[in-house]
C-alpha cells in the first residue's frame, strides 16, 4: 500500500508542477485567447507588459477595445516599434483589429497590454486576472501566467529557458 500512496503523491506533485505551463484559454463567441503571459516584476516596478494570442474564428471582424485588471491602476493597449535605434511605445487608443478568420499575437517588441500603476509586484507562478473588452464579442476574462523576468515568449520560463 505504501508504494501506491507514494505513486499517487508523486503523480499529484507532477500534476501541480504541470499546472502553470498549461496555456490560459478563454472564449467569447468566435473570439478565443491563448498563451496569455506576463513577466515577474521588481518590488518597486510600477509597470508591466502582457502578451497573448487572440483568434477570431468568426466571419466578422472584431476589435480589442480595452483591458482592465484589479492588479493595476490602469491598463492600456500599446504598440512598440524601433525608429533609427530608438524604441517608441505608444498607446493604441483605437484598439486592435482582430480580422475575421485570423489571429493576432501580442508579443514583446510589438503590440501588447501595458499594466500601469501596479498594486503589488507580479511574482513568478502567479496568475493576473484581466478582462479584455471586444467591440462585438464583449468581455473575455483571461488569467495571465507570470513567468520569469527573462521570458521572451509564453511558457518559456517553465522550461528552463528552452
Residue pairs with C-beta under 8 A, 6 or more apart in sequence:
20 125
20 145
20 158
21 155
21 158
21 159
23 34
23 35
23 36
23 154
23 155
24 33
24 34
24 35
24 36
24 52
24 127
24 142
24 143
24 144
24 145
25 32
25 33
25 34
26 32
26 33
26 36
26 140
26 141
26 142
27 33
27 140
28 134
28 137
28 138
28 139
28 140
29 58
29 136
29 137
29 138
30 56
30 57
30 58
30 59
30 60
30 62
30 100
30 137
31 54
31 55
31 56
31 57
31 58
31 62
31 98
31 134
31 136
31 137
31 140
32 54
32 55
32 57
33 52
33 53
33 54
33 55
33 132
33 140
33 142
34 52
34 53
34 55
35 51
35 52
35 53
35 153
35 154
35 155
36 50
36 51
36 52
36 130
36 142
36 143
36 144
36 145
36 154
37 50
37 51
37 52
37 144
37 145
37 146
37 147
37 151
37 154
37 155
38 48
38 49
38 50
38 51
38 115
38 122
38 128
38 144
38 145
38 146
38 147
39 48
39 49
39 122
39 146
39 147
39 148
39 149
39 151
40 121
40 122
40 123
40 124
40 146
40 147
40 148
40 149
41 48
41 118
41 121
41 122
41 149
42 121
42 149
43 121
45 118
45 121
46 116
46 117
46 118
47 114
47 115
47 116
47 117
47 118
48 72
48 114
48 115
48 118
48 122
49 78
49 108
49 112
49 113
49 114
49 115
50 67
50 106
50 112
50 113
50 114
50 115
50 128
50 130
50 144
51 105
51 106
51 107
51 108
51 112
51 113
51 153
51 154
52 105
52 106
52 113
52 142
52 144
52 154
53 103
53 104
53 105
53 106
54 64
54 96
54 98
54 103
54 104
54 105
54 106
54 132
55 102
55 103
56 62
56 98
56 99
56 100
56 101
56 102
56 103
57 101
58 100
58 101
58 136
59 100
59 101
60 100
60 136
61 97
61 98
61 99
61 100
62 97
62 98
62 100
62 134
62 135
62 136
62 137
63 94
63 95
63 96
63 97
63 98
63 134
63 135
63 136
64 77
64 95
64 96
64 98
64 104
64 132
64 133
64 134
65 95
65 133
65 134
65 135
66 75
66 77
66 95
66 132
66 133
67 75
67 76
67 77
67 113
67 130
67 131
67 132
67 133
68 75
68 130
68 131
68 133
69 75
69 115
69 128
69 129
69 130
69 131
70 119
70 129
71 115
71 118
71 119
71 120
71 122
71 128
71 129
72 115
72 116
72 117
72 118
72 119
73 116
73 117
73 119
74 116
74 117
75 113
75 114
75 115
75 116
75 130
76 91
76 92
76 113
76 114
76 116
77 91
77 92
77 95
77 96
77 111
77 112
77 113
77 114
78 89
78 90
78 91
78 92
78 111
78 112
78 113
78 114
79 89
79 90
79 92
79 110
79 111
79 112
80 87
80 88
80 89
80 108
80 109
80 110
80 111
80 112
81 87
81 88
81 110
82 88
89 114
91 114
92 111
95 135
96 104
96 106
96 111
97 104
98 104
98 134
104 111
105 111
106 112
106 113
107 153
108 152
108 153
113 130
115 128
122 128
122 146
123 146
124 146
124 147
124 148
124 157
125 146
126 146
127 143
127 144
127 145
127 146
128 143
128 144
128 146
129 141
129 142
129 143
129 144
130 141
130 142
130 143
130 144
131 139
131 140
131 141
131 142
132 139
132 140
132 141
132 142
133 139
133 140
134 140
145 154
145 155
147 154
147 155
147 156
147 157
147 158
148 156
148 157
148 161
150 157
150 161
151 157
156 162
